[in-house]
């Protein structure tokens, strides 16, 4: 069986389940496109292109996990911190589609599964953690770097467990579900730590040089508390 990236290969999950997730992924990406239009501006659009190119590069590093499935850096949390959840999901999806169609990295029938795991589940988990942590951690390069690290570790593991659910629903091989889940989680914790270090270093560097380009610093700040206006008046 051919070994490909955590991109799932053709035949690992059966046709009906693959088709179901293809429909789900298409609908979710259409929603992301609709929401992303409100975020895109002169700063975010070029940053999105750079983020997609960076994710494409780091995803070329693959680590074998199971027959037909291996792990690699995902970049979802990095994308969330720099360009937000909607544009970030589209960046990761674009990378996955290009890799599938041009480099046969991941099966065509499994594209919906891969997009669901890496562009939707992993990115959503990273976004929720970043959104929460940025409300309690300092709004500094170190603070945003810490959120990127934690979000990356959790996001990668969540994405790996998305595959476990899909395998449970329609796996075509006779592997123990507990073994698949444990193997995927164990390997992807290590991969997540590596991705977290890369993401933390990248976003902290951008935050020091151009904090206005970091979505997390612009959107996850606490709103300023308005001071009460002074009461003027004289003594009668």
N, C-alpha and C positions, 0 to 999 in steps of 0.2 A: 504494500500500500504506500502510495506517495506521501511523503511528509511535507507539510506546508506550515505556514505560520498559524498562530492562534486563530487566524482565518481558518475556518473549518473547510475541509475538503469535501468534494462531491461524494455522496454515499454514506457519510458518517451519520447523518440524520435523514430519515425517510422523506419521500416526496411531499405527502400531505402536510407534515409539520413544517417543512421548509417553505412550502407555498404560503402557509398561514403566517409565518414570520415575515415573508417577503411583503405581504399585504400590510401587515402591521408597520414594518419599517417604512414603506412608501407613504403611508398616511402620517406617520410621525414626522418624517422629513418634510412633507408638505406643510405641516403645522409649523415646523421650525423655520421654513422659508417665510411664512406669513409673519411670524414674530420677529424674525431677524431684520425685516425691512425697517422696523422702528429703531434698531440699534445702529445700522450701517451709516457711517458718515465719512468725512474726508480722512479721519484718522484711523477708523476701524477697518475700512475696506483694504488698504494696503497691508495693514497688520495681519489681516486674515490670510492674505496670500503668503506672507512670510511664515505664519504659523503652519499652514498646510504643507509648505515645502519642508519645514523643519520636521514635522511629524512623519512625512514621507521618508525622510532620511533615517530617523531613528527606528522606524518600523522595519528597516531592512536587517536589523540585528535579530536573529531568530534563535530560539532555544527549544529543542525537542522535548515534548511533555508526554504525549501519547501517540500511538500509531495514527498518523493522519492529522494530528493536532500538535502544534508547538506554540510556545509563548514568545512574546516580544514586547517591547515597550509600546504603549498605546498613545500617550500624549493627550488624552481627553482632559485631564485636570489642567495641564499646561494651557490648553486652548481656552478652557473656561476662565482661567485667571486673566488671560490676556485679551480675549475677545468676547467673553460671555457665553452663556449656555447655548443659545440658539445658533449663533454663528459658529461656535465651537463644534457643535454636533455636525454642522454642515461641512466644516473643514475636515473632520475625521472621516465622514462619509465619502467625501470627494476622494480622499486618499485611498480608501478601501475600494472604491469603484475603479479607480485608475489601476491600482495594483491587480485587481481581478481581471479586468479586460485586457490590459497591456502586458502584464507579467505573469498571468495565470497563478497569482498568489491568492489562494482561496478559491473554492469551487464556485462556478456561476450559479448553480442551483442553491448554494449555501450563502449567497450574498446577503439575503435578508437576515439570516441568522447572524452573520458577522457584523452587519450594520447595527442590529439590535444590541448585540453584546458590547461592542467597542465604541460605537458612536452615540448610542442612546443610554444604555444602562451605566456604563462606566463614566460617561460624561455627566449624567444626572447625579450619580453618587458623589462625584467630585464637586459638582456645583453646590449640592446641599451642604456638604461639609465646609466648603469655602465660604458660602453665604453665612453660615453660623459662626465660624471661627473669626471671620473678619469683623464681627460685631463685638468680640471680646478681646482680640489680640491687637497690639499696637498697629496703627496704619503706617507702618514703616517698611523699608525693604526687607528687614529681617522678619517682620510679622507676616508679610505676604509670602515670603519664602517658606516660612513654617507651615502656612496653610496649604501651599502647593505640595509640600512634602507629604503631609498627612492625607490630603485629598487624593494624591497619586497612589499611595499604598492601598487605600480603601477602594478607590475606583477600579484599579487593576484586578483586585480580588473579586469585587462584585461582577465585573465583566466575565471573569473566569467561571463564576458560579452560574452566570446566565447560560453558558454552554452546558453546564450540568443539568439544568432544568430542561433544556432542549433535548439533551441526550435521554433524559428520563421519559420525555414525551414521545420521542421517535428514534431512539438510537438503533442502529442496525447491527451492532456487534454485541457480544455477550460478555461485557465487562461489568464488574460489580459497581453499582452506583456510588456506594460509600467510598470505594477505592478511587473512582474517577474524581469524586468531589475532593477527597483528601489530597490526591496528587496535584490536581489543578490548583487548589488553595495553597498548598505548601510551596510549589514552584513559583506561583505568582506573588506570594508575599515577598520572596527574594527579588523577583523582577520589579515589583512595586517599589521596593526600597531603592533599587538602582534608578528607576524612573523618577522617584521622588527627589533624589539628589540632583538629577539633571534638571528637573522642573524648578526646584527651589533655586538653584544657581542661576538659571536663565531668567526667571521672573524677578529675582532680587536685583540682578544686574540691570534689567530694563527699568525697574522701579527707581534705581539710583540715578540713571541717566535721564529717562523720560517718564516720570510717574504718570503723566497725563495719558500715556499709551496703555496703561495697565487698567483693564476693565474693573478688576476687583477693587482697586483704590478709588475709582470714580463712582461705582455703583453700590458698594457695600459699606459706605461710610454711614455713621449715624447722622441723621439730620440735625443741624445745629438747633439748639434750644434758644428760642427768641427771648431776649431779656425784656422784662416789663418796662414800658415807657414811664419815665419819671412823671410824677404827678405834680403839676405846678399849681400854685395858688398862694394867696397871701393870707396873713392873719388879719381878721376883721378888727 
